[in-house]
Amino acid sequence: MKKWNCWQDWTAIAAGAFAALSVLWTAQGGSSTAFMVVLGVLLVVAGLTNLTRPGIPAAEWAQAAFALVLLLAPWIGGFASMTGAAWSAWIPGAVAVVVTALAIKPSTEEYRHHHVMPTP
């Protein structure tokens, strides 16, 4: 895997940026702003980490965790009834979960390819 070449991570970055910036055009309330901005930024950082250092499965799993929490954030943060904020978490969260799941296997294979211990 080459640096800056994984479309799944670029998609996760876009989803995170959308979530973080959606507070500018959707009605927010309660903890929705904090959830959206923090989780969106974490997804962007995780995506950039995965782009600059491909083949680290733990980083992909961290990205998947952030995406899953973003998907669940409207229920966790109690803003599921706020349609605009909730959908702005559900959609990018679901997109990021799916694309990150698609990136985990190639990342694991890349890691194993470069870190295989020789047999004695």
N, C-alpha and C positions, 0 to 999 in steps of 0.2 A: 504494500500500500504506500502510495506517495503522499507527502504532506500536501495539504490544501486540496485534496482530490476526492473526498468522500461526500457524495451528494446527500447522504443521509444526515451528516453532521451540519451541512449547509442548511438543510431543511429544518433541523432542530433549532439552529440559530435564528432562522426567520420566525419560527413559531415562538421562541422565547422573546424576541424583539417585539413581535406583535402583542404578546401578552403584557409585557412591561409597558408598552406605549399605549395600549388600549385604554388605560385609565384617563387618557387625554380626551377621548371621544365617547366614553360610556359613562353612565351614571354609576357612581360608586357609593358605598356605604359600609359602615362597620369596618371590618378588617380586610375588605376586598382589595383596597388599594395596596396595602402592605403585602398581601399574598401575591397579587399580580406582579408587582414591581420586583419583589425579592425573587420569586420563582422564575420570572422571565429573565432576570439578570443571571441567575444561576444556570439556567439553560444555555444562555449565550456563552457564558464562561466555560461551561462544560463542553459545548460544541467547539469552541475555539481551541480548547485543550486537546480534544480528540483530533482536530484538524492539524495541529502543529506537532502532535506526538502520536501518530497512528500506531495501532497495535498494542494498546494498553486496555485490556478488557475491563479492569476495575474502573477506568474513567468512563467507559461506555455504560457500565452498570450504574455509576453515579448519575450519569445523564438520564438513564431510564428512571431512576428513583425520583429525580427532580420533575421529570415529565409526569410520572404517576401522581405525585403530590399535587402538581398543577391541575391535573384532571380531576382529582378529588377535592381540590381547594374549595369549591362552592359549598360542599357539604361540611367540610372540616371547619371552614371559616364562617359558616352560617349565612352565606349570601346566595344560596341556590334560588331564592325567590326573586332576586334582582336579575331579571332576564338578560340585560346587556352585559353585566359583569360576569354572570355565570357562563353564558355562551362564549365570552371572550377568554374564559379559562378552559372550558370543556373542549372546544375545537382545537386550539393549539396544543393542549395537553394530550389529546387523543392522537393528533398528528405526530407529535414528538415521541409518544410511546411506540407507535407503529414503526416509524423510521429508525428509531434507536434499536428496536428489536431486530430489525433487518441488518443493522450494523454490528451487532454483538458477535455473530458467528464469524464474519470475515476478520474482525479484530482479534478474536481468540485464535483463529488459524494463523494470522500474522505473528502473534505472540509466540505460539508454539513453534513456528518455522524458525524464528530467530533465537529461541531460548530452549531448544531441545538439548537435554543432557546426553552426551554420548554414552552408549552402553559399554560396560567394561568387558 
